Amino acid sequence: MSDIVRITDLQKSYKGGFQALKGVSLNIREGEILALLGPNGAGKTTLISTVCGITTPTSGSVSVGGHDIITDYRAARQMIGLVPQEINLEPFERVINTVRFSRGLFGKPSDDKAIEKVLRQLSLWDKKDSQIRELSGGMKRRVLIAKALAHDPRVLFLDEPTAGVDVELRKDMWEVVAGLKADGVTIILTTHYIEEAEAIADRVGVIASGELMLVEDKDTLMARMGQKELEVQLTEKISEIPESLRSDALRLSEDGGALIYTYDTKSERTGITSLLSKVAAAGLVLRDVVTRQSSLEEIFVTLVKEDAA
Amino acid sequence: MNWMAVLSIFRFEMARFFRTIAQSFLAPVISTSLYFVVFGAAIGSRIQEVEGVSYAAFIVPGLIMLTVITQAISNASFGIYFPKFIGTFFELLSAPISFIEIVIGYVGAAAIKALIIGAIILCTAFFFVDFTIEHPIAMVAFLVLTTISFALFGFILGIWAGNFEQLQIVPLLIVTPLVFLGGSFYSINMLPPVWQTISMFNPVVYLISGFRWAFFGTADVPILTSLLAIGLFTAACLGVIWWIFRTGWRIRQ
């Protein structure tokens, strides 16, 4: 697959010295879904805004479909659709008119068939004559997507499309994204939900403090991220793990009061059952059992540490 | 040029105008009619002719200017401020359009709306007063130039405004007094010499004077001076807008 978006050493500093992007380089492949994961304030939105022309870069370059976003901005922006994080829509406007407006703004002649296709694709056709203010939150988000798609972009940026959206709507949104991918649209979405990246992305990039920590195929990354810990708390402290239990996945807590077992949630056998029976066989008495999954923050910390090492 | 985008902005803005038809259309007609009734009929009947024209007719150009200037400013400033306020401005920034197209779209729509209202007031005036227009082409040209220049000014205002209060404050505190004191309801020659001199610093005097010349052939200041004044004002507004888009002031981070 060829690269449709090339971001080279992109830097953005705001007045007052805050550096939102510290030299991000990233190539996005045509037709893929790339999820950009990162905590709030990591620079995800700044990155998207810069590529889309809303924010002016301090230095570095971006090209979309071979067109530079500054010197050849018309051709570059023609290829891009942007769905912002906030639901920004004129409340009194009708759905179909606002989508028509977006198409015209991108220089495309009015085409009722094309508008109908987009509205149907997003299940908005029935609502085409409704005023925006009459729509539910999920519908409004769909209208934003319809607007972004009205000019048939090749690359679609979705900035946190499922922030504050309930589970059902989130799944709905994922289906929409999958449908767009099937149409050959390259999709870049930002999120801070690991499950979201897991559900739909081909590749995952991790951004923290304005830096791109890594970009990896989802499967590789998920294998690293999908680890879970089982803490087996004991009634009596032990000084070392009994011989029969020793394995790479098991370690003793610092105070000796618990055994910590690391396992992969996605593997067919987690090994928990056999661990627990071995624990019982070794004569250890359980006080409690706790499981925990590394939070995104913890994963970032791990990634940053690995990066530095 | 992305003319399709210009047309889209224009249509979108005009749609807002027709959606709020009572507010954008009836309000100026009613308020102007009130001016005609109060100043033209009630007070005007006690005032002799001004510069050879009946007082009721004398105030027609001033009233049209008053409304057209206020409308051009409020339409353009609201038109560009509203997307900033509700956050849809990002769409303009991320679209393949240049600032020239944005300005033509918004300012063009605001100017046309003001012109429509101006034309309606002129028609309304014919119901109340008897008058003829001596230089109709110059009248139209003056009206068009004025609406465009003040729509440009309104556009700057809308970009500058950070809230609705700021959006209202300049028209309320600066523009309305300037227009009222610009000879809408009187001839500058009726003022004492000191106030005549002070009035010469009011740019609106030149506009209303020039516009009145187009109606009745008489003016407070030479017509060329009027043209020069409005030309300079337009150029200044264009200069400021060019600077705004070049630097991204209040638009792009």
Interface residues (C-beta under 8 A of the other chain):
Chain A: Y14 S49 C52 G53 I54 T55 T56 Y73 R74 A75 A76 R77 Q78 I80 L82 P84 E86 N88 L89 E90 P91 F92 N97 R100 F101 S102 R103 G104 L105 F106 G107 K108 P109 K147
Chain B: N2 M4 A5 L7 S8 I9 R11 F12 A15 R19 F82 P83 I86 G87 T88 F90 E91 L92 L93 S94 A95 P96 I97 G248 R252 Q253
